[in-house]
Amino acid sequence: MFKKFDEGRNDYEGDFSKVETLKEWVDEKSFATVMKFDDRAVEKVFQQGKPTIFLFSEETESSKEAEKVFSEVAHLKKGKILFSLSKASDGTGYF
């Protein structure tokens, strides 16, 4: 899978005859480690029922530092906790 975030590429090494396993892998890899909080992320967060941490931020220097730490922790806890970020400047209506 090629993508424009995180690793840029993921290779599936599982069994192609198990459709459910392949679907789960695609679902996991198709979202960024830190998801932009939009309609797609809302669906993932509330359908999966996994623990989720949200960061709502503005365009300030302290917010940029918080986002950096948030991203570092997200990469450490990937697969265990979902991380979603919403910025006031995104215009998503979720801030």
A tleap script that builds the chain and sets N, CA, C and O, in Angstrom:
source leaprc.protein.ff14SB
mol = sequence {
  NMET PHE LYS LYS PHE ASP GLU GLY ARG ASN
  ASP TYR GLU GLY ASP PHE SER LYS VAL GLU
  THR LEU LYS GLU TRP VAL ASP GLU LYS SER
  PHE ALA THR VAL MET LYS PHE ASP ASP ARG
  ALA VAL GLU LYS VAL PHE GLN GLN GLY LYS
  PRO THR ILE PHE LEU PHE SER GLU GLU THR
  GLU SER SER LYS GLU ALA GLU LYS VAL PHE
  SER GLU VAL ALA HIE LEU LYS LYS GLY LYS
  ILE LEU PHE SER LEU SER LYS ALA SER ASP
  GLY THR GLY TYR CPHE
}
set mol.1.N position { 0.846 -1.161 0.000 }
set mol.1.CA position { 0.000 0.000 0.000 }
set mol.1.C position { 0.898 1.233 0.000 }
set mol.1.O position { 1.778 1.378 0.848 }
set mol.2.N position { 0.659 2.115 -0.965 }
set mol.2.CA position { 1.372 3.381 -1.029 }
set mol.2.C position { 0.465 4.469 -0.472 }
set mol.2.O position { -0.738 4.488 -0.732 }
set mol.3.N position { 1.067 5.379 0.304 }
set mol.3.CA position { 0.290 6.451 0.904 }
set mol.3.C position { 1.172 7.674 1.087 }
set mol.3.O position { 2.398 7.577 1.024 }
set mol.4.N position { 0.554 8.817 1.313 }
set mol.4.CA position { 1.276 10.074 1.439 }
set mol.4.C position { 1.448 10.493 2.893 }
set mol.4.O position { 1.528 11.688 3.176 }
set mol.5.N position { 1.507 9.555 3.811 }
set mol.5.CA position { 1.701 9.857 5.232 }
set mol.5.C position { 2.455 8.710 5.879 }
set mol.5.O position { 2.632 7.644 5.289 }
set mol.6.N position { 2.889 8.949 7.092 }
set mol.6.CA position { 3.629 7.972 7.893 }
set mol.6.C position { 4.767 7.331 7.098 }
set mol.6.O position { 5.658 8.038 6.627 }
set mol.7.N position { 4.753 6.011 6.940 }
set mol.7.CA position { 5.873 5.313 6.307 }
set mol.7.C position { 5.926 5.511 4.796 }
set mol.7.O position { 6.983 5.330 4.191 }
set mol.8.N position { 4.814 5.877 4.179 }
set mol.8.CA position { 4.772 6.044 2.729 }
set mol.8.C position { 4.436 4.747 2.004 }
set mol.8.O position { 3.851 4.776 0.921 }
set mol.9.N position { 4.801 3.611 2.590 }
set mol.9.CA position { 4.527 2.316 1.969 }
set mol.9.C position { 4.444 1.237 3.049 }
set mol.9.O position { 5.237 1.213 3.990 }
set mol.10.N position { 3.475 0.355 2.892 }
set mol.10.CA position { 3.355 -0.818 3.759 }
set mol.10.C position { 3.156 -2.041 2.875 }
set mol.10.O position { 2.398 -1.997 1.906 }
set mol.11.N position { 3.830 -3.119 3.207 }
set mol.11.CA position { 3.716 -4.369 2.446 }
set mol.11.C position { 2.942 -5.394 3.261 }
set mol.11.O position { 3.279 -5.673 4.412 }
set mol.12.N position { 1.902 -5.950 2.653 }
set mol.12.CA position { 1.096 -6.970 3.318 }
set mol.12.C position { 1.807 -8.310 3.190 }
set mol.12.O position { 2.161 -8.732 2.090 }
set mol.13.N position { 2.010 -8.970 4.316 }
set mol.13.CA position { 2.703 -10.255 4.316 }
set mol.13.C position { 1.819 -11.376 4.838 }
set mol.13.O position { 2.297 -12.476 5.116 }
set mol.14.N position { 0.533 -11.094 4.970 }
set mol.14.CA position { -0.393 -12.095 5.494 }
set mol.14.C position { -0.925 -13.009 4.406 }
set mol.14.O position { -0.451 -13.004 3.270 }
set mol.15.N position { -1.904 -13.777 4.782 }
set mol.15.CA position { -2.551 -14.749 3.906 }
set mol.15.C position { -3.622 -14.037 3.075 }
set mol.15.O position { -4.562 -13.470 3.632 }
set mol.16.N position { -3.484 -14.066 1.749 }
set mol.16.CA position { -4.438 -13.387 0.879 }
set mol.16.C position { -5.772 -14.129 0.789 }
set mol.16.O position { -6.746 -13.575 0.278 }
set mol.17.N position { -5.835 -15.355 1.271 }
set mol.17.CA position { -7.093 -16.100 1.207 }
set mol.17.C position { -8.018 -15.753 2.370 }
set mol.17.O position { -9.192 -16.124 2.358 }
set mol.18.N position { -7.508 -15.055 3.360 }
set mol.18.CA position { -8.320 -14.656 4.512 }
set mol.18.C position { -8.755 -13.197 4.330 }
set mol.18.O position { -8.039 -12.266 4.697 }
set mol.19.N position { -9.934 -13.032 3.762 }
set mol.19.CA position { -10.443 -11.707 3.411 }
set mol.19.C position { -10.548 -10.800 4.625 }
set mol.19.O position { -10.186 -9.626 4.544 }
set mol.20.N position { -11.029 -11.310 5.739 }
set mol.20.CA position { -11.204 -10.482 6.939 }
set mol.20.C position { -9.863 -9.940 7.441 }
set mol.20.O position { -9.770 -8.778 7.836 }
set mol.21.N position { -8.830 -10.781 7.425 }
set mol.21.CA position { -7.502 -10.355 7.860 }
set mol.21.C position { -6.969 -9.251 6.954 }
set mol.21.O position { -6.389 -8.274 7.429 }
set mol.22.N position { -7.166 -9.410 5.656 }
set mol.22.CA position { -6.717 -8.395 4.691 }
set mol.22.C position { -7.484 -7.089 4.891 }
set mol.22.O position { -6.889 -6.013 4.832 }
set mol.23.N position { -8.789 -7.166 5.126 }
set mol.23.CA position { -9.592 -5.962 5.366 }
set mol.23.C position { -9.114 -5.220 6.612 }
set mol.23.O position { -9.004 -3.994 6.602 }
set mol.24.N position { -8.831 -5.960 7.682 }
set mol.24.CA position { -8.345 -5.341 8.923 }
set mol.24.C position { -7.009 -4.648 8.694 }
set mol.24.O position { -6.784 -3.554 9.212 }
set mol.25.N position { -6.123 -5.267 7.926 }
set mol.25.CA position { -4.813 -4.689 7.643 }
set mol.25.C position { -4.969 -3.391 6.851 }
set mol.25.O position { -4.340 -2.383 7.173 }
set mol.26.N position { -5.809 -3.420 5.819 }
set mol.26.CA position { -6.039 -2.217 4.998 }
set mol.26.C position { -6.625 -1.107 5.858 }
set mol.26.O position { -6.201 0.044 5.749 }
set mol.27.N position { -7.600 -1.432 6.716 }
set mol.27.CA position { -8.215 -0.432 7.581 }
set mol.27.C position { -7.190 0.196 8.512 }
set mol.27.O position { -7.181 1.412 8.705 }
set mol.28.N position { -6.329 -0.628 9.087 }
set mol.28.CA position { -5.312 -0.117 10.013 }
set mol.28.C position { -4.311 0.785 9.302 }
set mol.28.O position { -3.951 1.840 9.825 }
set mol.29.N position { -3.860 0.389 8.127 }
set mol.29.CA position { -2.802 1.124 7.416 }
set mol.29.C position { -3.306 2.327 6.631 }
set mol.29.O position { -2.505 3.170 6.226 }
set mol.30.N position { -4.620 2.429 6.404 }
set mol.30.CA position { -5.139 3.508 5.565 }
set mol.30.C position { -5.353 4.820 6.313 }
set mol.30.O position { -5.763 5.816 5.717 }
set mol.31.N position { -5.081 4.823 7.601 }
set mol.31.CA position { -5.190 6.039 8.396 }
set mol.31.C position { -3.821 6.428 8.927 }
set mol.31.O position { -3.010 5.567 9.267 }
set mol.32.N position { -3.572 7.715 8.995 }
set mol.32.CA position { -2.317 8.213 9.562 }
set mol.32.C position { -2.267 7.899 11.054 }
set mol.32.O position { -3.304 7.745 11.699 }
set mol.33.N position { -1.080 7.808 11.585 }
set mol.33.CA position { -0.918 7.563 13.017 }
set mol.33.C position { -1.611 8.650 13.816 }
set mol.33.O position { -2.277 8.367 14.812 }
set mol.34.N position { -1.457 9.905 13.380 }
set mol.34.CA position { -2.211 11.022 13.952 }
set mol.34.C position { -3.190 11.461 12.863 }
set mol.34.O position { -2.808 12.079 11.869 }
set mol.35.N position { -4.449 11.126 13.076 }
set mol.35.CA position { -5.478 11.411 12.074 }
set mol.35.C position { -5.988 12.835 12.202 }
set mol.35.O position { -6.218 13.328 13.307 }
set mol.36.N position { -6.161 13.486 11.071 }
set mol.36.CA position { -6.848 14.772 11.064 }
set mol.36.C position { -8.289 14.478 11.477 }
set mol.36.O position { -8.913 13.564 10.939 }
set mol.37.N position { -8.813 15.238 12.416 }
set mol.37.CA position { -10.162 14.988 12.922 }
set mol.37.C position { -11.181 15.509 11.917 }
set mol.37.O position { -11.523 16.691 11.905 }
set mol.38.N position { -11.656 14.596 11.076 }
set mol.38.CA position { -12.652 14.921 10.063 }
set mol.38.C position { -13.723 13.835 10.067 }
set mol.38.O position { -13.718 12.968 10.941 }
set mol.39.N position { -14.632 13.870 9.108 }
set mol.39.CA position { -15.724 12.897 9.075 }
set mol.39.C position { -15.213 11.460 8.990 }
set mol.39.O position { -15.781 10.561 9.610 }
set mol.40.N position { -14.159 11.245 8.235 }
set mol.40.CA position { -13.589 9.901 8.088 }
set mol.40.C position { -13.010 9.404 9.417 }
set mol.40.O position { -13.210 8.249 9.794 }
set mol.41.N position { -12.304 10.271 10.111 }
set mol.41.CA position { -11.732 9.906 11.413 }
set mol.41.C position { -12.831 9.662 12.445 }
set mol.41.O position { -12.729 8.743 13.257 }
set mol.42.N position { -13.866 10.471 12.414 }
set mol.42.CA position { -14.982 10.300 13.348 }
set mol.42.C position { -15.567 8.899 13.189 }
set mol.42.O position { -15.844 8.216 14.174 }
set mol.43.N position { -15.749 8.487 11.952 }
set mol.43.CA position { -16.297 7.156 11.676 }
set mol.43.C position { -15.381 6.061 12.238 }
set mol.43.O position { -15.859 5.125 12.879 }
set mol.44.N position { -14.096 6.173 12.005 }
set mol.44.CA position { -13.146 5.172 12.497 }
set mol.44.C position { -13.143 5.137 14.033 }
set mol.44.O position { -13.202 4.067 14.638 }
set mol.45.N position { -13.075 6.294 14.635 }
set mol.45.CA position { -13.001 6.378 16.098 }
set mol.45.C position { -14.225 5.746 16.754 }
set mol.45.O position { -14.095 4.953 17.687 }
set mol.46.N position { -15.399 6.094 16.273 }
set mol.46.CA position { -16.602 5.642 16.951 }
set mol.46.C position { -17.071 4.260 16.513 }
set mol.46.O position { -17.857 3.637 17.228 }
set mol.47.N position { -16.624 3.764 15.376 }
set mol.47.CA position { -16.979 2.407 14.969 }
set mol.47.C position { -16.108 1.373 15.648 }
set mol.47.O position { -16.591 0.302 16.014 }
set mol.48.N position { -14.839 1.671 15.821 }
set mol.48.CA position { -13.922 0.685 16.371 }
set mol.48.C position { -13.975 0.605 17.887 }
set mol.48.O position { -13.648 -0.434 18.461 }
set mol.49.N position { -14.373 1.661 18.531 }
set mol.49.CA position { -14.467 1.639 19.979 }
set mol.49.C position { -13.118 1.537 20.684 }
set mol.49.O position { -13.060 1.180 21.861 }
set mol.50.N position { -12.035 1.848 19.974 }
set mol.50.CA position { -10.707 1.834 20.602 }
set mol.50.C position { -10.530 3.104 21.417 }
set mol.50.O position { -11.156 4.124 21.126 }
set mol.51.N position { -9.682 3.048 22.435 }
set mol.51.CA position { -9.372 4.276 23.170 }
set mol.51.C position { -8.795 5.322 22.210 }
set mol.51.O position { -7.982 4.999 21.343 }
set mol.52.N position { -9.215 6.549 22.370 }
set mol.52.CA position { -8.768 7.617 21.471 }
set mol.52.C position { -8.384 8.846 22.284 }
set mol.52.O position { -9.044 9.205 23.259 }
set mol.53.N position { -7.309 9.471 21.857 }
set mol.53.CA position { -6.888 10.736 22.466 }
set mol.53.C position { -7.017 11.817 21.399 }
set mol.53.O position { -6.522 11.663 20.282 }
set mol.54.N position { -7.679 12.899 21.752 }
set mol.54.CA position { -7.870 14.022 20.838 }
set mol.54.C position { -7.028 15.202 21.304 }
set mol.54.O position { -6.901 15.461 22.500 }
set mol.55.N position { -6.457 15.909 20.341 }
set mol.55.CA position { -5.759 17.155 20.633 }
set mol.55.C position { -6.398 18.235 19.777 }
set mol.55.O position { -6.386 18.157 18.549 }
set mol.56.N position { -6.950 19.237 20.430 }
set mol.56.CA position { -7.526 20.387 19.748 }
set mol.56.C position { -6.552 21.535 19.939 }
set mol.56.O position { -6.239 21.912 21.068 }
set mol.57.N position { -6.071 22.094 18.823 }
set mol.57.CA position { -5.029 23.113 18.951 }
set mol.57.C position { -5.275 24.303 18.038 }
set mol.57.O position { -6.134 24.287 17.156 }
set mol.58.N position { -4.487 25.328 18.291 }
set mol.58.CA position { -4.513 26.545 17.486 }
set mol.58.C position { -3.138 26.717 16.848 }
set mol.58.O position { -2.231 25.922 17.092 }
set mol.59.N position { -2.994 27.724 16.055 }
set mol.59.CA position { -1.715 27.996 15.386 }
set mol.59.C position { -0.833 28.876 16.273 }
set mol.59.O position { -0.611 30.050 15.979 }
set mol.60.N position { -0.341 28.295 17.350 }
set mol.60.CA position { 0.559 29.019 18.235 }
set mol.60.C position { 1.830 28.195 18.403 }
set mol.60.O position { 1.858 27.010 18.072 }
set mol.61.N position { 2.864 28.819 18.909 }
set mol.61.CA position { 4.136 28.120 19.114 }
set mol.61.C position { 3.985 26.992 20.138 }
set mol.61.O position { 4.522 25.902 19.945 }
set mol.62.N position { 3.262 27.252 21.212 }
set mol.62.CA position { 3.080 26.204 22.227 }
set mol.62.C position { 2.242 25.047 21.680 }
set mol.62.O position { 2.465 23.895 22.051 }
set mol.63.N position { 1.283 25.342 20.804 }
set mol.63.CA position { 0.496 24.278 20.181 }
set mol.63.C position { 1.357 23.413 19.274 }
set mol.63.O position { 1.173 22.197 19.214 }
set mol.64.N position { 2.292 24.031 18.572 }
set mol.64.CA position { 3.199 23.260 17.708 }
set mol.64.C position { 4.058 22.304 18.524 }
set mol.64.O position { 4.314 21.177 18.099 }
set mol.65.N position { 4.496 22.744 19.680 }
set mol.65.CA position { 5.276 21.875 20.571 }
set mol.65.C position { 4.404 20.727 21.086 }
set mol.65.O position { 4.851 19.581 21.154 }
set mol.66.N position { 3.171 21.042 21.443 }
set mol.66.CA position { 2.249 20.008 21.924 }
set mol.66.C position { 1.972 18.984 20.823 }
set mol.66.O position { 1.908 17.785 21.095 }
set mol.67.N position { 1.807 19.446 19.591 }
set mol.67.CA position { 1.569 18.549 18.455 }
set mol.67.C position { 2.773 17.635 18.215 }
set mol.67.O position { 2.608 16.464 17.873 }
set mol.68.N position { 3.963 18.162 18.392 }
set mol.68.CA position { 5.179 17.364 18.216 }
set mol.68.C position { 5.211 16.223 19.240 }
set mol.68.O position { 5.462 15.073 18.878 }
set mol.69.N position { 4.961 16.534 20.499 }
set mol.69.CA position { 4.941 15.524 21.558 }
set mol.69.C position { 3.801 14.533 21.310 }
set mol.69.O position { 3.978 13.327 21.478 }
set mol.70.N position { 2.646 15.038 20.915 }
set mol.70.CA position { 1.475 14.212 20.608 }
set mol.70.C position { 1.821 13.190 19.528 }
set mol.70.O position { 1.468 12.016 19.646 }
set mol.71.N position { 2.501 13.625 18.491 }
set mol.71.CA position { 2.908 12.742 17.396 }
set mol.71.C position { 3.906 11.685 17.860 }
set mol.71.O position { 3.811 10.522 17.466 }
set mol.72.N position { 4.851 12.082 18.687 }
set mol.72.CA position { 5.843 11.131 19.202 }
set mol.72.C position { 5.165 10.031 20.015 }
set mol.72.O position { 5.480 8.851 19.858 }
set mol.73.N position { 4.246 10.418 20.872 }
set mol.73.CA position { 3.527 9.439 21.695 }
set mol.73.C position { 2.645 8.554 20.808 }
set mol.73.O position { 2.535 7.349 21.037 }
set mol.74.N position { 2.023 9.158 19.801 }
set mol.74.CA position { 1.171 8.389 18.887 }
set mol.74.C position { 1.949 7.271 18.208 }
set mol.74.O position { 1.439 6.160 18.062 }
set mol.75.N position { 3.169 7.551 17.797 }
set mol.75.CA position { 3.984 6.528 17.147 }
set mol.75.C position { 4.389 5.430 18.134 }
set mol.75.O position { 4.529 4.269 17.748 }
set mol.76.N position { 4.573 5.785 19.377 }
set mol.76.CA position { 4.914 4.783 20.399 }
set mol.76.C position { 3.727 3.879 20.736 }
set mol.76.O position { 3.914 2.707 21.061 }
set mol.77.N position { 2.516 4.414 20.659 }
set mol.77.CA position { 1.311 3.676 21.055 }
set mol.77.C position { 0.462 3.227 19.859 }
set mol.77.O position { -0.690 2.827 20.024 }
set mol.78.N position { 1.039 3.297 18.658 }
set mol.78.CA position { 0.310 2.931 17.442 }
set mol.78.C position { -0.247 1.510 17.552 }
set mol.78.O position { 0.452 0.580 17.955 }
set mol.79.N position { -1.513 1.366 17.186 }
set mol.79.CA position { -2.168 0.075 17.247 }
set mol.79.C position { -2.888 -0.180 18.557 }
set mol.79.O position { -3.740 -1.064 18.639 }
set mol.80.N position { -2.551 0.585 19.579 }
set mol.80.CA position { -3.179 0.410 20.893 }
set mol.80.C position { -4.179 1.523 21.183 }
set mol.80.O position { -5.243 1.290 21.758 }
set mol.81.N position { -3.818 2.733 20.775 }
set mol.81.CA position { -4.647 3.917 21.012 }
set mol.81.C position { -4.709 4.705 19.712 }
set mol.81.O position { -3.709 4.810 19.001 }
set mol.82.N position { -5.875 5.260 19.395 }
set mol.82.CA position { -6.006 6.134 18.230 }
set mol.82.C position { -5.708 7.565 18.665 }
set mol.82.O position { -6.031 7.959 19.785 }
set mol.83.N position { -5.092 8.340 17.775 }
set mol.83.CA position { -4.757 9.735 18.046 }
set mol.83.C position { -5.345 10.598 16.942 }
set mol.83.O position { -5.169 10.308 15.759 }
set mol.84.N position { -6.039 11.652 17.329 }
set mol.84.CA position { -6.666 12.525 16.355 }
set mol.84.C position { -6.410 13.986 16.719 }
set mol.84.O position { -6.455 14.374 17.887 }
set mol.85.N position { -6.141 14.782 15.686 }
set mol.85.CA position { -5.779 16.188 15.862 }
set mol.85.C position { -6.762 17.073 15.109 }
set mol.85.O position { -7.089 16.807 13.952 }
set mol.86.N position { -7.226 18.116 15.766 }
set mol.86.CA position { -8.087 19.100 15.127 }
set mol.86.C position { -7.511 20.481 15.403 }
set mol.86.O position { -7.226 20.833 16.547 }
set mol.87.N position { -7.347 21.251 14.343 }
set mol.87.CA position { -6.850 22.611 14.472 }
set mol.87.C position { -7.964 23.595 14.178 }
set mol.87.O position { -8.842 23.327 13.358 }
set mol.88.N position { -7.926 24.709 14.838 }
set mol.88.CA position { -8.943 25.748 14.620 }
set mol.88.C position { -8.954 26.195 13.158 }
set mol.88.O position { -10.000 26.582 12.636 }
set mol.89.N position { -7.808 26.142 12.502 }
set mol.89.CA position { -7.696 26.609 11.122 }
set mol.89.C position { -8.149 25.571 10.095 }
set mol.89.O position { -8.188 25.877 8.904 }
set mol.90.N position { -8.492 24.347 10.522 }
set mol.90.CA position { -8.903 23.294 9.586 }
set mol.90.C position { -10.250 23.575 8.947 }
set mol.90.O position { -10.504 23.161 7.816 }
set mol.91.N position { -11.108 24.272 9.662 }
set mol.91.CA position { -12.432 24.571 9.133 }
set mol.91.C position { -13.349 23.364 9.082 }
set mol.91.O position { -14.296 23.339 8.296 }
set mol.92.N position { -13.078 22.350 9.918 }
set mol.92.CA position { -13.893 21.139 9.908 }
set mol.92.C position { -15.177 21.299 10.694 }
set mol.92.O position { -16.101 20.501 10.538 }
set mol.93.N position { -15.249 22.302 11.525 }
set mol.93.CA position { -16.421 22.466 12.368 }
set mol.93.C position { -16.351 21.630 13.634 }
set mol.93.O position { -17.302 21.589 14.415 }
set mol.94.N position { -15.203 20.954 13.836 }
set mol.94.CA position { -15.045 20.107 15.012 }
set mol.94.C position { -14.225 20.787 16.105 }
set mol.94.O position { -13.849 20.138 17.081 }
set mol.95.N position { -13.952 22.035 15.966 }
set mol.95.CA position { -13.132 22.709 16.971 }
set mol.95.C position { -13.990 23.611 17.806 }
set mol.95.O position { -13.489 24.273 18.715 }
savepdb mol mol.pdb
quit
